[in-house]
């Protein structure tokens, strides 16, 4: 997951380098006389990495636009906290100042996707980000049907 602008810029640059390297590699393989199927077998693993990196860049861009995934039973809550910081345009340093903690604490928390934080701490982070989390509780009809 891309967590800041520096990582984003590096990923975009890497993505462009990979795109160029893939095109050059494909051309060399073609010149060497490989068939389209053979080229595909050679290139597929490289393209897989390229597509993964592209998805990470696109995901970061969605976060910057404030587009978030829905949470179910709070799974992914840590990821949401990181996403909110990114969408707010705050650095880890900015958030640390707002929380009155050292930047390394925010970095560590985000690396662990806030695993195991207390509810009180989550509320402090949401307040520091100036966001309001609204929940909706729905019965799990699939689970109810199985137990009936």
Number of C-alpha atoms within 10 A of each C-alpha: 15 20 17 16 14 10 14 18 13 12 17 17 12 15 19 13 12 17 15 12 13 16 12 12 15 18 12 13 18 14 9 9 10 14 10 12 9 12 17 14 10 15 16 11 11 14 15 11 13 18 13 12 19 16 13 16 21 15 17 22 16 16 21 17 13 16 14 15 12 11 12 11 9 10 10 15 17 20 19 19 18 24 24 22 25 24 19 16 16 16 16 21 16 16 18 19 14 14 17 10 12 13 17 12 13 22 16 11 16 17 15 12 18 21 13 9 11 10 9 9 12 15 14 14 19 16 14 17 20 11 13 9 7 5 10 5 7 6 7 8 8 8 9 9 8 7 6 5
